[in-house]
């Protein structure tokens, strides 16, 4: 939302033995520990942890599984740019699009690198 305060965004890559649904549940517990209360979609929040990609898996959210890859990642420069820094050869698991192509097509927003 355009009326939200500025925020800091980052992307991390990690190894886990957790399945995607268990990993996302863990991320939500961490958010809650930092005071996040999920009331309004896209509301400003102190912490927002998302599962962007999981080993290139595709999931439509069946049976409580998270949507993979994240359904709006290709629209969000604030996700794509830091993802490109850690995975410059990453491709969208569904479309096969290269990350630099996704960046060119993403909604333009003002981003300042720290």
N, C-alpha and C positions, 0 to 999 in steps of 0.2 A: 504494500500500500504506500502511496506517495507521501502520506502525512506522517509516516513513522520516523522515529529518530534514526540517525546514522547507526550502522552496526559494523562489526568486524566479522569477516567470514574466512574460513579456512577449510582445507581438505586434508585428510590424513588417510594413509593406507596402513592397514594392519593385517595381521594374521590371526585367525580365530578357529576354534573347533566348533563354535556355535553355528547352528543353522540360521538362515536369515531372519526368521520370525523371532527366534530367541535373542539374536543380536539386537534387533529393533526394540524388543521389549526391554533389554538392558539399557539401551540408549534412552528410552522413555523414563526408566527409573532414575537414571542420572539426571535428566532434566528436572524431574520432580524433586530430587534432592537439592537442586539449586533453586527451587521455588517456582518452577513452571507449573501453571495450572492451565489445562487445555479447556478454554471456554469459547473463544471466538476464533474462527479460522483466519489466519494471516494477521492476527493481532501482534503487536510488539511484544517481545519476550526477552527475558534475561539470557536464555540459552535455548538453542534449537539444534538438535542433533538429528541428521537424516542419514539414511542408508542410500547411497547414490548408485552403487554398483556392487555386485557380489559375484566375483569370478566370471563375469559375463553372462550370468544366468538371466533368463527371461521368465517373468512370473506375472500373471494377470491378477494376482491377489486371491486366488482360489483357496478355500479352506483356511482363511486367516493369514496366509502368507503375504508378506509385503509386496507391493508392486515393484518390479525390477525390470530394467533400471528405474530410478526415480522418474516418475512420469513427466515432470516439468524441468528436468535438468537442462534440456537443450534450449530452453528459453532464458536461462539465468546466467548471465555473464559472471555474476558473483560466485557461481559454482564452477563454471567452465574455466575461467582464468586460473584459479588456484589448482584445479585438477590438471590443467595443462602443464603447470610447473612441476608436478610430481610424476606425471604420466604423459609426456609429450606425444607418444605414439598411440594413445588410447583411442579406441573406436567405440561408437555407440553399439551395444550388443544387438539391438533390434534392427537399426537401419544400416549399420556398418559405416556410418559417416565418420570421417576423421574429426578429431577435436577442433582443429583449426577451421574446418568448414562450419562446424556448429557455432563456433565463436563469431564467424563472419555473419551468420544468419540470426544470431540471438538479438533479443530486444536491447537496444542501446541504452545504457545507463551510465551515470558518472561514477567512476570507481577510482579511488586513490590507493595506491599500493603503499603499505607501511614499510 
